[in-house]
């Protein structure tokens, strides 16, 4: 009996990765939760790096909430939007530049970028008034320059609208009409912060609608393409 011919397996295309670098445990959802859910639906791998647990610079984050709880909430929120991994760097707030040096963060992230080869990287905007956000922007841009990163880099904002310095950069609107409800669902994972976050929720809706209006869809998120 003839042996059945071995069929050549079609080469599987590696999944494209999207990387987010942000300061605090909820920035990624507030800034681009809808966009991340959309990319995840398209089959992309979503990797999120959170530098600190966040308790000082966001007035709605309560200090007494334990780190463990904050990590769990971020990971739950990550699951809602389809993130593959949410990684914490454990930096203390207000000590960004010192901790980045001493905790080997620079090397860790460099290796991670080399391993997962993201096609797009998202980070805070350079004109974000929160110092930790600005510090992450600077760190990211310096690192990407150093490794001559060739993918696209986008800036997002958390509460304050993008403007000022980066006004001349191309703006990109992402239609999140289909995933907006998952962004809200993901925000609800921050149970320990929920009572204070709920008072700010109008702004999440307002911005999604305003950006949606500008890009002729129901809900949208906006980014600046920084390189
Ligand atoms: Zn933040």
Boltz pocket constraint, residues with backbone or C-beta under 6 A from the ligand:
constraints:
  - pocket:
      binder: B
      contacts: [[A, 23], [A, 24], [A, 27], [A, 54], [A, 58], [A, 130], [A, 133], [A, 158]]
      max_distance: 6.0
